[in-house]
Amino acid sequence: MIKAAIFDIDGTLIDTVDLHAEAWVKALRHFGYEIAFSDLRSQIGKGGDQILHGLLPPDVIEQRGDEITDYRSDLFKREYLHRARAFPAVRELFERTRATGQKAVLASSGNADEVERYKDIAGIADLIDSATSSDDAERSKPFPDIFEAALAKLAPLTSDEAVVIGDTPYDAEAARKAQMKSIGVLSGGFTEQALRDAGCIAVYRDVEDLLRHYDSSPLAS
């Protein structure tokens, strides 16, 4: 029986994928690197420690990776975060989850400050049992660290009693490595096939669609 839902945030609960991609493009341009928006958008869902791999030379990442990531984080907070909006029915889904007696946890590759802001944007601060961020994990998605940290906060629940809800193949991959099932939503821009190939056992248009089909979804199993 599923006793807890672990929610990714960006692209799943909050419409921020394009905003994050734009911030990365602008930040990298500041350091002299022109990377296409589409190339960066396909990487959103990973943490900053993983996004740069494959986009910049390894020696640049080693020498300036932290500087670039910190600059991007500050830029996002200054110029983009105020534009973030929750997807429809986020609060209603959390209310339904809690009404069934299940716990609700947030698990994001973003930093703790962003996660706190997202709680307010989505209006769910009073409906979550716990939250994890990049501060709780040594490695970000697609590594399982963040979901493992979320599961640890749900002790004594086990991995087969929790399900991950996310919008990217990186969420599904991280969930699989943490030995948890995952549900995919298409609101982050990835295809249903990409999400299923990564391990999602069910895929919905968005969280509103998941709420509409809650009783037949893996959350109700």
PyMOL commands that place a pseudoatom at each C-alpha (Angstrom):
pseudoatom trace, name=CA, resn=MET, resi=1, chain=A, elem=C, hetatm=0, pos=[0.000, 0.000, 0.000]
pseudoatom trace, name=CA, resn=ILE, resi=2, chain=A, elem=C, hetatm=0, pos=[1.291, 3.452, -0.930]
pseudoatom trace, name=CA, resn=LYS, resi=3, chain=A, elem=C, hetatm=0, pos=[1.667, 5.503, 2.249]
pseudoatom trace, name=CA, resn=ALA, resi=4, chain=A, elem=C, hetatm=0, pos=[3.629, 8.506, 0.931]
pseudoatom trace, name=CA, resn=ALA, resi=5, chain=A, elem=C, hetatm=0, pos=[3.951, 10.629, -2.190]
pseudoatom trace, name=CA, resn=ILE, resi=6, chain=A, elem=C, hetatm=0, pos=[7.313, 12.264, -2.928]
pseudoatom trace, name=CA, resn=PHE, resi=7, chain=A, elem=C, hetatm=0, pos=[6.916, 15.215, -5.283]
pseudoatom trace, name=CA, resn=ASP, resi=8, chain=A, elem=C, hetatm=0, pos=[9.477, 16.793, -7.546]
pseudoatom trace, name=CA, resn=ILE, resi=9, chain=A, elem=C, hetatm=0, pos=[8.813, 20.549, -7.813]
pseudoatom trace, name=CA, resn=ASP, resi=10, chain=A, elem=C, hetatm=0, pos=[10.170, 22.239, -10.952]
pseudoatom trace, name=CA, resn=GLY, resi=11, chain=A, elem=C, hetatm=0, pos=[8.079, 21.278, -13.959]
pseudoatom trace, name=CA, resn=THR, resi=12, chain=A, elem=C, hetatm=0, pos=[5.856, 19.070, -11.799]
pseudoatom trace, name=CA, resn=LEU, resi=13, chain=A, elem=C, hetatm=0, pos=[4.224, 21.449, -9.328]
pseudoatom trace, name=CA, resn=ILE, resi=14, chain=A, elem=C, hetatm=0, pos=[5.631, 24.799, -10.479]
pseudoatom trace, name=CA, resn=ASP, resi=15, chain=A, elem=C, hetatm=0, pos=[5.913, 26.017, -14.090]
pseudoatom trace, name=CA, resn=THR, resi=16, chain=A, elem=C, hetatm=0, pos=[9.625, 26.888, -14.073]
pseudoatom trace, name=CA, resn=VAL, resi=17, chain=A, elem=C, hetatm=0, pos=[11.339, 24.745, -16.706]
pseudoatom trace, name=CA, resn=ASP, resi=18, chain=A, elem=C, hetatm=0, pos=[11.601, 27.526, -19.303]
pseudoatom trace, name=CA, resn=LEU, resi=19, chain=A, elem=C, hetatm=0, pos=[12.599, 30.020, -16.614]
pseudoatom trace, name=CA, resn=HIS, resi=20, chain=A, elem=C, hetatm=0, pos=[15.448, 27.803, -15.425]
pseudoatom trace, name=CA, resn=ALA, resi=21, chain=A, elem=C, hetatm=0, pos=[16.625, 27.200, -18.991]
pseudoatom trace, name=CA, resn=GLU, resi=22, chain=A, elem=C, hetatm=0, pos=[16.603, 30.933, -19.748]
pseudoatom trace, name=CA, resn=ALA, resi=23, chain=A, elem=C, hetatm=0, pos=[18.582, 31.644, -16.590]
pseudoatom trace, name=CA, resn=TRP, resi=24, chain=A, elem=C, hetatm=0, pos=[21.184, 29.020, -17.509]
pseudoatom trace, name=CA, resn=VAL, resi=25, chain=A, elem=C, hetatm=0, pos=[21.551, 30.418, -21.043]
pseudoatom trace, name=CA, resn=LYS, resi=26, chain=A, elem=C, hetatm=0, pos=[22.047, 33.926, -19.681]
pseudoatom trace, name=CA, resn=ALA, resi=27, chain=A, elem=C, hetatm=0, pos=[24.446, 32.803, -16.954]
pseudoatom trace, name=CA, resn=LEU, resi=28, chain=A, elem=C, hetatm=0, pos=[26.611, 30.803, -19.342]
pseudoatom trace, name=CA, resn=ARG, resi=29, chain=A, elem=C, hetatm=0, pos=[26.661, 33.685, -21.800]
pseudoatom trace, name=CA, resn=HIS, resi=30, chain=A, elem=C, hetatm=0, pos=[27.972, 35.868, -18.956]
pseudoatom trace, name=CA, resn=PHE, resi=31, chain=A, elem=C, hetatm=0, pos=[30.949, 33.503, -18.724]
pseudoatom trace, name=CA, resn=GLY, resi=32, chain=A, elem=C, hetatm=0, pos=[31.449, 33.455, -22.490]
pseudoatom trace, name=CA, resn=TYR, resi=33, chain=A, elem=C, hetatm=0, pos=[29.628, 30.252, -23.436]
pseudoatom trace, name=CA, resn=GLU, resi=34, chain=A, elem=C, hetatm=0, pos=[26.794, 30.236, -25.974]
pseudoatom trace, name=CA, resn=ILE, resi=35, chain=A, elem=C, hetatm=0, pos=[24.571, 27.211, -25.360]
pseudoatom trace, name=CA, resn=ALA, resi=36, chain=A, elem=C, hetatm=0, pos=[21.279, 26.732, -27.218]
pseudoatom trace, name=CA, resn=PHE, resi=37, chain=A, elem=C, hetatm=0, pos=[18.089, 27.101, -25.184]
pseudoatom trace, name=CA, resn=SER, resi=38, chain=A, elem=C, hetatm=0, pos=[16.843, 23.712, -26.415]
pseudoatom trace, name=CA, resn=ASP, resi=39, chain=A, elem=C, hetatm=0, pos=[20.036, 21.999, -25.255]
pseudoatom trace, name=CA, resn=LEU, resi=40, chain=A, elem=C, hetatm=0, pos=[19.690, 23.466, -21.794]
pseudoatom trace, name=CA, resn=ARG, resi=41, chain=A, elem=C, hetatm=0, pos=[15.964, 22.853, -21.523]
pseudoatom trace, name=CA, resn=SER, resi=42, chain=A, elem=C, hetatm=0, pos=[16.505, 19.138, -22.054]
pseudoatom trace, name=CA, resn=GLN, resi=43, chain=A, elem=C, hetatm=0, pos=[18.833, 19.143, -19.017]
pseudoatom trace, name=CA, resn=ILE, resi=44, chain=A, elem=C, hetatm=0, pos=[16.436, 20.853, -16.592]
pseudoatom trace, name=CA, resn=GLY, resi=45, chain=A, elem=C, hetatm=0, pos=[15.494, 18.407, -13.881]
pseudoatom trace, name=CA, resn=LYS, resi=46, chain=A, elem=C, hetatm=0, pos=[19.089, 17.670, -13.014]
pseudoatom trace, name=CA, resn=GLY, resi=47, chain=A, elem=C, hetatm=0, pos=[20.850, 19.675, -10.344]
pseudoatom trace, name=CA, resn=GLY, resi=48, chain=A, elem=C, hetatm=0, pos=[23.433, 22.295, -11.192]
pseudoatom trace, name=CA, resn=ASP, resi=49, chain=A, elem=C, hetatm=0, pos=[26.232, 19.859, -10.429]
pseudoatom trace, name=CA, resn=GLN, resi=50, chain=A, elem=C, hetatm=0, pos=[25.006, 17.636, -13.279]
pseudoatom trace, name=CA, resn=ILE, resi=51, chain=A, elem=C, hetatm=0, pos=[23.657, 20.098, -15.866]
pseudoatom trace, name=CA, resn=LEU, resi=52, chain=A, elem=C, hetatm=0, pos=[27.056, 21.422, -16.914]
pseudoatom trace, name=CA, resn=HIS, resi=53, chain=A, elem=C, hetatm=0, pos=[28.438, 17.969, -17.743]
pseudoatom trace, name=CA, resn=GLY, resi=54, chain=A, elem=C, hetatm=0, pos=[28.251, 17.486, -21.482]
pseudoatom trace, name=CA, resn=LEU, resi=55, chain=A, elem=C, hetatm=0, pos=[27.802, 21.226, -22.076]
pseudoatom trace, name=CA, resn=LEU, resi=56, chain=A, elem=C, hetatm=0, pos=[31.223, 22.500, -21.011]
pseudoatom trace, name=CA, resn=PRO, resi=57, chain=A, elem=C, hetatm=0, pos=[34.714, 20.974, -21.073]
pseudoatom trace, name=CA, resn=PRO, resi=58, chain=A, elem=C, hetatm=0, pos=[35.611, 19.003, -17.930]
pseudoatom trace, name=CA, resn=ASP, resi=59, chain=A, elem=C, hetatm=0, pos=[38.466, 21.346, -17.042]
pseudoatom trace, name=CA, resn=VAL, resi=60, chain=A, elem=C, hetatm=0, pos=[36.144, 24.369, -17.161]
pseudoatom trace, name=CA, resn=ILE, resi=61, chain=A, elem=C, hetatm=0, pos=[33.655, 22.617, -14.901]
pseudoatom trace, name=CA, resn=GLU, resi=62, chain=A, elem=C, hetatm=0, pos=[36.420, 21.724, -12.461]
pseudoatom trace, name=CA, resn=GLN, resi=63, chain=A, elem=C, hetatm=0, pos=[37.841, 25.250, -12.389]
pseudoatom trace, name=CA, resn=ARG, resi=64, chain=A, elem=C, hetatm=0, pos=[34.700, 27.379, -12.669]
pseudoatom trace, name=CA, resn=GLY, resi=65, chain=A, elem=C, hetatm=0, pos=[31.717, 25.073, -12.186]
pseudoatom trace, name=CA, resn=ASP, resi=66, chain=A, elem=C, hetatm=0, pos=[30.863, 26.287, -8.693]
pseudoatom trace, name=CA, resn=GLU, resi=67, chain=A, elem=C, hetatm=0, pos=[31.238, 29.921, -9.741]
pseudoatom trace, name=CA, resn=ILE, resi=68, chain=A, elem=C, hetatm=0, pos=[28.942, 29.443, -12.730]
pseudoatom trace, name=CA, resn=THR, resi=69, chain=A, elem=C, hetatm=0, pos=[26.361, 27.534, -10.684]
pseudoatom trace, name=CA, resn=ASP, resi=70, chain=A, elem=C, hetatm=0, pos=[26.323, 30.147, -7.914]
pseudoatom trace, name=CA, resn=TYR, resi=71, chain=A, elem=C, hetatm=0, pos=[25.970, 32.969, -10.448]
pseudoatom trace, name=CA, resn=ARG, resi=72, chain=A, elem=C, hetatm=0, pos=[23.066, 31.165, -12.119]
pseudoatom trace, name=CA, resn=SER, resi=73, chain=A, elem=C, hetatm=0, pos=[21.352, 30.613, -8.767]
pseudoatom trace, name=CA, resn=ASP, resi=74, chain=A, elem=C, hetatm=0, pos=[21.575, 34.297, -7.828]
pseudoatom trace, name=CA, resn=LEU, resi=75, chain=A, elem=C, hetatm=0, pos=[20.436, 35.337, -11.306]
pseudoatom trace, name=CA, resn=PHE, resi=76, chain=A, elem=C, hetatm=0, pos=[17.404, 33.040, -11.122]
pseudoatom trace, name=CA, resn=LYS, resi=77, chain=A, elem=C, hetatm=0, pos=[16.341, 34.471, -7.771]
pseudoatom trace, name=CA, resn=ARG, resi=78, chain=A, elem=C, hetatm=0, pos=[16.789, 38.066, -8.970]
pseudoatom trace, name=CA, resn=GLU, resi=79, chain=A, elem=C, hetatm=0, pos=[15.248, 37.930, -12.412]
pseudoatom trace, name=CA, resn=TYR, resi=80, chain=A, elem=C, hetatm=0, pos=[13.138, 34.817, -12.793]
pseudoatom trace, name=CA, resn=LEU, resi=81, chain=A, elem=C, hetatm=0, pos=[11.730, 33.428, -9.547]
pseudoatom trace, name=CA, resn=HIS, resi=82, chain=A, elem=C, hetatm=0, pos=[9.031, 36.118, -9.266]
pseudoatom trace, name=CA, resn=ARG, resi=83, chain=A, elem=C, hetatm=0, pos=[7.605, 34.846, -12.563]
pseudoatom trace, name=CA, resn=ALA, resi=84, chain=A, elem=C, hetatm=0, pos=[7.094, 31.279, -11.302]
pseudoatom trace, name=CA, resn=ARG, resi=85, chain=A, elem=C, hetatm=0, pos=[3.512, 30.043, -11.001]
pseudoatom trace, name=CA, resn=ALA, resi=86, chain=A, elem=C, hetatm=0, pos=[1.998, 26.823, -9.730]
pseudoatom trace, name=CA, resn=PHE, resi=87, chain=A, elem=C, hetatm=0, pos=[0.256, 24.508, -12.155]
pseudoatom trace, name=CA, resn=PRO, resi=88, chain=A, elem=C, hetatm=0, pos=[-3.518, 24.128, -11.709]
pseudoatom trace, name=CA, resn=ALA, resi=89, chain=A, elem=C, hetatm=0, pos=[-4.828, 21.858, -8.927]
pseudoatom trace, name=CA, resn=VAL, resi=90, chain=A, elem=C, hetatm=0, pos=[-1.547, 21.494, -7.017]
pseudoatom trace, name=CA, resn=ARG, resi=91, chain=A, elem=C, hetatm=0, pos=[-3.090, 22.340, -3.661]
pseudoatom trace, name=CA, resn=GLU, resi=92, chain=A, elem=C, hetatm=0, pos=[-6.129, 20.171, -4.408]
pseudoatom trace, name=CA, resn=LEU, resi=93, chain=A, elem=C, hetatm=0, pos=[-3.874, 17.186, -5.147]
pseudoatom trace, name=CA, resn=PHE, resi=94, chain=A, elem=C, hetatm=0, pos=[-2.038, 17.658, -1.864]
pseudoatom trace, name=CA, resn=GLU, resi=95, chain=A, elem=C, hetatm=0, pos=[-5.349, 17.959, -0.030]
pseudoatom trace, name=CA, resn=ARG, resi=96, chain=A, elem=C, hetatm=0, pos=[-6.507, 14.705, -1.603]
pseudoatom trace, name=CA, resn=THR, resi=97, chain=A, elem=C, hetatm=0, pos=[-3.241, 12.996, -0.714]
pseudoatom trace, name=CA, resn=ARG, resi=98, chain=A, elem=C, hetatm=0, pos=[-3.470, 14.075, 2.895]
pseudoatom trace, name=CA, resn=ALA, resi=99, chain=A, elem=C, hetatm=0, pos=[-7.178, 13.170, 3.088]
pseudoatom trace, name=CA, resn=THR, resi=100, chain=A, elem=C, hetatm=0, pos=[-6.316, 9.575, 2.216]
pseudoatom trace, name=CA, resn=GLY, resi=101, chain=A, elem=C, hetatm=0, pos=[-3.874, 9.458, 5.124]
pseudoatom trace, name=CA, resn=GLN, resi=102, chain=A, elem=C, hetatm=0, pos=[-0.786, 9.537, 2.926]
pseudoatom trace, name=CA, resn=LYS, resi=103, chain=A, elem=C, hetatm=0, pos=[2.224, 11.682, 3.706]
pseudoatom trace, name=CA, resn=ALA, resi=104, chain=A, elem=C, hetatm=0, pos=[3.422, 14.302, 1.211]
pseudoatom trace, name=CA, resn=VAL, resi=105, chain=A, elem=C, hetatm=0, pos=[7.090, 15.228, 0.808]
pseudoatom trace, name=CA, resn=LEU, resi=106, chain=A, elem=C, hetatm=0, pos=[8.845, 17.643, -1.542]
pseudoatom trace, name=CA, resn=ALA, resi=107, chain=A, elem=C, hetatm=0, pos=[12.128, 16.564, -3.140]
pseudoatom trace, name=CA, resn=SER, resi=108, chain=A, elem=C, hetatm=0, pos=[13.893, 19.089, -5.342]
pseudoatom trace, name=CA, resn=SER, resi=109, chain=A, elem=C, hetatm=0, pos=[17.294, 19.507, -6.986]
pseudoatom trace, name=CA, resn=GLY, resi=110, chain=A, elem=C, hetatm=0, pos=[16.949, 23.215, -6.188]
pseudoatom trace, name=CA, resn=ASN, resi=111, chain=A, elem=C, hetatm=0, pos=[18.375, 24.853, -3.097]
pseudoatom trace, name=CA, resn=ALA, resi=112, chain=A, elem=C, hetatm=0, pos=[16.527, 25.203, 0.194]
pseudoatom trace, name=CA, resn=ASP, resi=113, chain=A, elem=C, hetatm=0, pos=[15.615, 28.873, -0.339]
pseudoatom trace, name=CA, resn=GLU, resi=114, chain=A, elem=C, hetatm=0, pos=[13.929, 28.076, -3.646]
pseudoatom trace, name=CA, resn=VAL, resi=115, chain=A, elem=C, hetatm=0, pos=[12.010, 25.186, -2.090]
pseudoatom trace, name=CA, resn=GLU, resi=116, chain=A, elem=C, hetatm=0, pos=[10.688, 27.453, 0.672]
pseudoatom trace, name=CA, resn=ARG, resi=117, chain=A, elem=C, hetatm=0, pos=[9.543, 29.991, -1.918]
pseudoatom trace, name=CA, resn=TYR, resi=118, chain=A, elem=C, hetatm=0, pos=[7.844, 27.281, -3.963]
pseudoatom trace, name=CA, resn=LYS, resi=119, chain=A, elem=C, hetatm=0, pos=[5.841, 26.150, -0.930]
pseudoatom trace, name=CA, resn=ASP, resi=120, chain=A, elem=C, hetatm=0, pos=[4.325, 29.635, -0.785]
pseudoatom trace, name=CA, resn=ILE, resi=121, chain=A, elem=C, hetatm=0, pos=[3.803, 29.925, -4.551]
pseudoatom trace, name=CA, resn=ALA, resi=122, chain=A, elem=C, hetatm=0, pos=[1.904, 26.631, -4.593]
pseudoatom trace, name=CA, resn=GLY, resi=123, chain=A, elem=C, hetatm=0, pos=[0.076, 27.364, -1.336]
pseudoatom trace, name=CA, resn=ILE, resi=124, chain=A, elem=C, hetatm=0, pos=[0.998, 23.992, 0.157]
pseudoatom trace, name=CA, resn=ALA, resi=125, chain=A, elem=C, hetatm=0, pos=[3.206, 24.888, 3.125]
pseudoatom trace, name=CA, resn=ASP, resi=126, chain=A, elem=C, hetatm=0, pos=[0.538, 23.587, 5.518]
pseudoatom trace, name=CA, resn=LEU, resi=127, chain=A, elem=C, hetatm=0, pos=[0.070, 20.322, 3.619]
pseudoatom trace, name=CA, resn=ILE, resi=128, chain=A, elem=C, hetatm=0, pos=[3.550, 18.846, 3.457]
pseudoatom trace, name=CA, resn=ASP, resi=129, chain=A, elem=C, hetatm=0, pos=[5.203, 16.576, 5.978]
pseudoatom trace, name=CA, resn=SER, resi=130, chain=A, elem=C, hetatm=0, pos=[8.777, 17.299, 4.976]
pseudoatom trace, name=CA, resn=ALA, resi=131, chain=A, elem=C, hetatm=0, pos=[11.003, 18.609, 2.186]
pseudoatom trace, name=CA, resn=THR, resi=132, chain=A, elem=C, hetatm=0, pos=[14.458, 17.922, 0.819]
pseudoatom trace, name=CA, resn=SER, resi=133, chain=A, elem=C, hetatm=0, pos=[16.642, 20.039, -1.425]
pseudoatom trace, name=CA, resn=SER, resi=134, chain=A, elem=C, hetatm=0, pos=[20.137, 20.005, -2.902]
pseudoatom trace, name=CA, resn=ASP, resi=135, chain=A, elem=C, hetatm=0, pos=[21.373, 20.773, 0.611]
pseudoatom trace, name=CA, resn=ASP, resi=136, chain=A, elem=C, hetatm=0, pos=[20.321, 17.267, 1.676]
pseudoatom trace, name=CA, resn=ALA, resi=137, chain=A, elem=C, hetatm=0, pos=[22.155, 15.396, -1.064]
pseudoatom trace, name=CA, resn=GLU, resi=138, chain=A, elem=C, hetatm=0, pos=[25.746, 15.071, -2.171]
pseudoatom trace, name=CA, resn=ARG, resi=139, chain=A, elem=C, hetatm=0, pos=[24.669, 14.428, -5.770]
pseudoatom trace, name=CA, resn=SER, resi=140, chain=A, elem=C, hetatm=0, pos=[21.554, 15.623, -7.575]
pseudoatom trace, name=CA, resn=LYS, resi=141, chain=A, elem=C, hetatm=0, pos=[19.275, 13.796, -9.995]
pseudoatom trace, name=CA, resn=PRO, resi=142, chain=A, elem=C, hetatm=0, pos=[19.609, 11.520, -11.850]
pseudoatom trace, name=CA, resn=PHE, resi=143, chain=A, elem=C, hetatm=0, pos=[21.460, 10.142, -8.828]
pseudoatom trace, name=CA, resn=PRO, resi=144, chain=A, elem=C, hetatm=0, pos=[19.070, 8.830, -6.149]
pseudoatom trace, name=CA, resn=ASP, resi=145, chain=A, elem=C, hetatm=0, pos=[20.436, 10.866, -3.212]
pseudoatom trace, name=CA, resn=ILE, resi=146, chain=A, elem=C, hetatm=0, pos=[17.567, 13.367, -2.955]
pseudoatom trace, name=CA, resn=PHE, resi=147, chain=A, elem=C, hetatm=0, pos=[14.847, 10.718, -3.028]
pseudoatom trace, name=CA, resn=GLU, resi=148, chain=A, elem=C, hetatm=0, pos=[16.793, 8.589, -0.574]
pseudoatom trace, name=CA, resn=ALA, resi=149, chain=A, elem=C, hetatm=0, pos=[16.975, 11.613, 1.740]
pseudoatom trace, name=CA, resn=ALA, resi=150, chain=A, elem=C, hetatm=0, pos=[13.220, 12.119, 1.360]
pseudoatom trace, name=CA, resn=LEU, resi=151, chain=A, elem=C, hetatm=0, pos=[12.561, 8.469, 2.167]
pseudoatom trace, name=CA, resn=ALA, resi=152, chain=A, elem=C, hetatm=0, pos=[14.804, 8.721, 5.227]
pseudoatom trace, name=CA, resn=LYS, resi=153, chain=A, elem=C, hetatm=0, pos=[12.561, 11.496, 6.536]
pseudoatom trace, name=CA, resn=LEU, resi=154, chain=A, elem=C, hetatm=0, pos=[9.592, 9.151, 6.127]
pseudoatom trace, name=CA, resn=ALA, resi=155, chain=A, elem=C, hetatm=0, pos=[11.103, 6.391, 8.300]
pseudoatom trace, name=CA, resn=PRO, resi=156, chain=A, elem=C, hetatm=0, pos=[10.022, 3.774, 9.114]
pseudoatom trace, name=CA, resn=LEU, resi=157, chain=A, elem=C, hetatm=0, pos=[8.289, 3.676, 5.714]
pseudoatom trace, name=CA, resn=THR, resi=158, chain=A, elem=C, hetatm=0, pos=[10.064, 1.562, 3.117]
pseudoatom trace, name=CA, resn=SER, resi=159, chain=A, elem=C, hetatm=0, pos=[10.772, 2.271, -0.550]
pseudoatom trace, name=CA, resn=ASP, resi=160, chain=A, elem=C, hetatm=0, pos=[7.854, 0.131, -1.733]
pseudoatom trace, name=CA, resn=GLU, resi=161, chain=A, elem=C, hetatm=0, pos=[5.459, 2.235, 0.370]
pseudoatom trace, name=CA, resn=ALA, resi=162, chain=A, elem=C, hetatm=0, pos=[6.327, 5.502, -1.410]
pseudoatom trace, name=CA, resn=VAL, resi=163, chain=A, elem=C, hetatm=0, pos=[5.894, 6.706, -4.972]
pseudoatom trace, name=CA, resn=VAL, resi=164, chain=A, elem=C, hetatm=0, pos=[7.715, 9.561, -6.729]
pseudoatom trace, name=CA, resn=ILE, resi=165, chain=A, elem=C, hetatm=0, pos=[5.863, 12.068, -8.934]
pseudoatom trace, name=CA, resn=GLY, resi=166, chain=A, elem=C, hetatm=0, pos=[8.072, 13.908, -11.430]
pseudoatom trace, name=CA, resn=ASP, resi=167, chain=A, elem=C, hetatm=0, pos=[8.222, 15.427, -14.905]
pseudoatom trace, name=CA, resn=THR, resi=168, chain=A, elem=C, hetatm=0, pos=[11.575, 14.262, -16.248]
pseudoatom trace, name=CA, resn=PRO, resi=169, chain=A, elem=C, hetatm=0, pos=[13.368, 11.006, -17.053]
pseudoatom trace, name=CA, resn=TYR, resi=170, chain=A, elem=C, hetatm=0, pos=[15.911, 12.094, -14.428]
pseudoatom trace, name=CA, resn=ASP, resi=171, chain=A, elem=C, hetatm=0, pos=[13.222, 11.840, -11.730]
pseudoatom trace, name=CA, resn=ALA, resi=172, chain=A, elem=C, hetatm=0, pos=[12.244, 8.364, -12.911]
pseudoatom trace, name=CA, resn=GLU, resi=173, chain=A, elem=C, hetatm=0, pos=[15.864, 7.242, -13.106]
pseudoatom trace, name=CA, resn=ALA, resi=174, chain=A, elem=C, hetatm=0, pos=[16.623, 8.567, -9.625]
pseudoatom trace, name=CA, resn=ALA, resi=175, chain=A, elem=C, hetatm=0, pos=[13.494, 6.930, -8.229]
pseudoatom trace, name=CA, resn=ARG, resi=176, chain=A, elem=C, hetatm=0, pos=[14.410, 3.607, -9.813]
pseudoatom trace, name=CA, resn=LYS, resi=177, chain=A, elem=C, hetatm=0, pos=[17.903, 3.767, -8.307]
pseudoatom trace, name=CA, resn=ALA, resi=178, chain=A, elem=C, hetatm=0, pos=[16.275, 4.473, -4.937]
pseudoatom trace, name=CA, resn=GLN, resi=179, chain=A, elem=C, hetatm=0, pos=[14.082, 1.388, -5.490]
pseudoatom trace, name=CA, resn=MET, resi=180, chain=A, elem=C, hetatm=0, pos=[10.876, 3.432, -5.692]
pseudoatom trace, name=CA, resn=LYS, resi=181, chain=A, elem=C, hetatm=0, pos=[8.121, 3.502, -8.281]
pseudoatom trace, name=CA, resn=SER, resi=182, chain=A, elem=C, hetatm=0, pos=[7.526, 6.721, -10.195]
pseudoatom trace, name=CA, resn=ILE, resi=183, chain=A, elem=C, hetatm=0, pos=[4.621, 8.516, -11.853]
pseudoatom trace, name=CA, resn=GLY, resi=184, chain=A, elem=C, hetatm=0, pos=[5.347, 10.899, -14.707]
pseudoatom trace, name=CA, resn=VAL, resi=185, chain=A, elem=C, hetatm=0, pos=[3.633, 14.126, -15.748]
pseudoatom trace, name=CA, resn=LEU, resi=186, chain=A, elem=C, hetatm=0, pos=[4.057, 15.754, -19.159]
pseudoatom trace, name=CA, resn=SER, resi=187, chain=A, elem=C, hetatm=0, pos=[4.104, 19.340, -17.859]
pseudoatom trace, name=CA, resn=GLY, resi=188, chain=A, elem=C, hetatm=0, pos=[7.908, 19.514, -18.026]
pseudoatom trace, name=CA, resn=GLY, resi=189, chain=A, elem=C, hetatm=0, pos=[7.996, 18.983, -21.772]
pseudoatom trace, name=CA, resn=PHE, resi=190, chain=A, elem=C, hetatm=0, pos=[9.291, 15.412, -22.036]
pseudoatom trace, name=CA, resn=THR, resi=191, chain=A, elem=C, hetatm=0, pos=[7.335, 12.843, -24.032]
pseudoatom trace, name=CA, resn=GLU, resi=192, chain=A, elem=C, hetatm=0, pos=[5.345, 10.034, -22.504]
pseudoatom trace, name=CA, resn=GLN, resi=193, chain=A, elem=C, hetatm=0, pos=[7.666, 7.536, -24.177]
pseudoatom trace, name=CA, resn=ALA, resi=194, chain=A, elem=C, hetatm=0, pos=[10.755, 9.185, -22.663]
pseudoatom trace, name=CA, resn=LEU, resi=195, chain=A, elem=C, hetatm=0, pos=[9.195, 9.010, -19.197]
pseudoatom trace, name=CA, resn=ARG, resi=196, chain=A, elem=C, hetatm=0, pos=[8.101, 5.387, -19.585]
pseudoatom trace, name=CA, resn=ASP, resi=197, chain=A, elem=C, hetatm=0, pos=[11.479, 4.384, -20.990]
pseudoatom trace, name=CA, resn=ALA, resi=198, chain=A, elem=C, hetatm=0, pos=[13.084, 5.878, -17.866]
pseudoatom trace, name=CA, resn=GLY, resi=199, chain=A, elem=C, hetatm=0, pos=[10.856, 3.787, -15.625]
pseudoatom trace, name=CA, resn=CYS, resi=200, chain=A, elem=C, hetatm=0, pos=[7.556, 5.599, -14.973]
pseudoatom trace, name=CA, resn=ILE, resi=201, chain=A, elem=C, hetatm=0, pos=[4.764, 3.105, -14.310]
pseudoatom trace, name=CA, resn=ALA, resi=202, chain=A, elem=C, hetatm=0, pos=[2.059, 5.638, -15.245]
pseudoatom trace, name=CA, resn=VAL, resi=203, chain=A, elem=C, hetatm=0, pos=[2.030, 9.003, -17.026]
pseudoatom trace, name=CA, resn=TYR, resi=204, chain=A, elem=C, hetatm=0, pos=[-0.500, 11.847, -16.811]
pseudoatom trace, name=CA, resn=ARG, resi=205, chain=A, elem=C, hetatm=0, pos=[-0.831, 15.168, -18.617]
pseudoatom trace, name=CA, resn=ASP, resi=206, chain=A, elem=C, hetatm=0, pos=[-0.181, 17.147, -15.417]
pseudoatom trace, name=CA, resn=VAL, resi=207, chain=A, elem=C, hetatm=0, pos=[-0.995, 17.044, -11.706]
pseudoatom trace, name=CA, resn=GLU, resi=208, chain=A, elem=C, hetatm=0, pos=[-4.567, 18.144, -12.428]
pseudoatom trace, name=CA, resn=ASP, resi=209, chain=A, elem=C, hetatm=0, pos=[-4.986, 15.091, -14.654]
pseudoatom trace, name=CA, resn=LEU, resi=210, chain=A, elem=C, hetatm=0, pos=[-3.417, 12.917, -11.939]
pseudoatom trace, name=CA, resn=LEU, resi=211, chain=A, elem=C, hetatm=0, pos=[-5.903, 14.291, -9.415]
pseudoatom trace, name=CA, resn=ARG, resi=212, chain=A, elem=C, hetatm=0, pos=[-8.775, 13.590, -11.799]
pseudoatom trace, name=CA, resn=HIS, resi=213, chain=A, elem=C, hetatm=0, pos=[-7.656, 9.960, -12.104]
pseudoatom trace, name=CA, resn=TYR, resi=214, chain=A, elem=C, hetatm=0, pos=[-6.443, 9.591, -8.526]
pseudoatom trace, name=CA, resn=ASP, resi=215, chain=A, elem=C, hetatm=0, pos=[-8.585, 6.543, -7.699]
pseudoatom trace, name=CA, resn=SER, resi=216, chain=A, elem=C, hetatm=0, pos=[-7.202, 4.551, -10.627]
pseudoatom trace, name=CA, resn=SER, resi=217, chain=A, elem=C, hetatm=0, pos=[-3.617, 5.827, -10.268]
pseudoatom trace, name=CA, resn=PRO, resi=218, chain=A, elem=C, hetatm=0, pos=[-0.688, 4.111, -8.529]
pseudoatom trace, name=CA, resn=LEU, resi=219, chain=A, elem=C, hetatm=0, pos=[-1.229, 6.529, -5.635]
pseudoatom trace, name=CA, resn=ALA, resi=220, chain=A, elem=C, hetatm=0, pos=[-4.393, 4.624, -4.747]
pseudoatom trace, name=CA, resn=SER, resi=221, chain=A, elem=C, hetatm=0, pos=[-2.831, 1.165, -4.993]
for i in range(1, 221): cmd.bond("trace and resi %d" % i, "trace and resi %d" % (i + 1))
show_as sticks, trace
zoom trace
